[in-house]
């Protein structure tokens, strides 16, 4: 089962270029911590400097570790991001999603037990 983690935060306008330069380091740091299948950064079209990271993992335990790294870690590059984020790490929002189960007729919204999900 894959989990998609959305990490949202606002970058200070004055720190935008520095933040962009750190994106490869952020990706590298997270990959060293656990099994990441994909990691993408998006910028809002409507709200300048609003960033959403989309991180795909296949280990539910790593989702919790990832949340801890992004909101409570006091070490490494992820901690250094505080100076770029408007309001610091307290303003980071994290949501985790999994795929919605579908029955044979394609009906959405039918929740299946964990061991039966696609």
N, C-alpha and C positions, 0 to 999 in steps of 0.2 A: 504494500500500500504506500502510495506517495502522499506526502503532505506539502502543501504550498503555504509558505510563510510570507506575509506581507509586513514589511517594516517601514513605517512612515515617519517622516520628520521634516522640519523646515530648516533649511540652511540659511545662515546669515548672509545677506547680500555681499557684505565685505569679505566673506570667506569663500565665496563660490569657486573661484579659480583654484585655491588651495585644496578645497574639497575634491574637485574633479581630478586633481593630480593624485589624490590618495585612493581613488577607486580601485586601481589594481592591487594596492596593498591591503585594502579591506577584503577583497575577494580572496587573496592569498592567505590572509590570516584566518578567515573562516574555513577555508578548505583544509588548513592544517589542523583545525579543531575537530572536524568530523566529516561524515559522508554527505557532501553536497552534490546533487545531480545537475543543478543549474542555478545560476545567480545572475540576475539582471537588475540594472538600475534604470528607473524611469523618472522623468521630470514632468510635473503637471503642466499642461498647456494653459489652464485657467489661472493657476497660482504660481507665479515664478518662485523658484528656489524650493518648492515643495518636492520632496523626493520620496519615491516608494521603491524599496528593494523587493524583488520577488525571488525567493529562495525555495528551491524544491529539494526535499530530502525524502529518504525512504525509511527513516528510523524515528519512531515517535519519541524515543528517549532523547534523541538529538534535538528535537524541537524545544524541549525544556532547557537543554544546555544552551542552545542558540539564544533563547530569550534571556537567560542569565548573562551570557556574554555581552549582549547588546544593552542591557539595562543596569547591570550590577557589577560588571567586571572592573577592577581597578588596575588592570595591567594591559600592556600592549597597545597596538594601534587603535583598537576599538574604544579604549578609554580616552585616547587622544582626540577622538572625534567630538568630544564634548565642546571643545572651543569653537567648532563650526556650527553646531546645532543651536538654533534659537531656543533658549530656555534649558539647554543641556539635556542630558539623557532622561530627565523626568518627562520631557515632552515627546519621547519616542513612543509610538503606538505600534503594537504588534498583534496581528491576527493570524490564526492558523486555520487552514481549510483542507478538507479532503474531498474526493470526488463524491458527488451525490449518486447514490445507487439508483439504477433503473431496472424495472422489471422487463420481462420478455417483450411486452408490448410497447416498450419505450416510455412508460409512465415514470415521471420523475417524482421524487418525494417519498418513495417507499424505502424506509430505512431498514437495512439488513444488519444482522449481527456482524461483529468485526470479522469473524472468520469466514463470512460469506460475501464480503464486499469484493468487487472486481479489482 
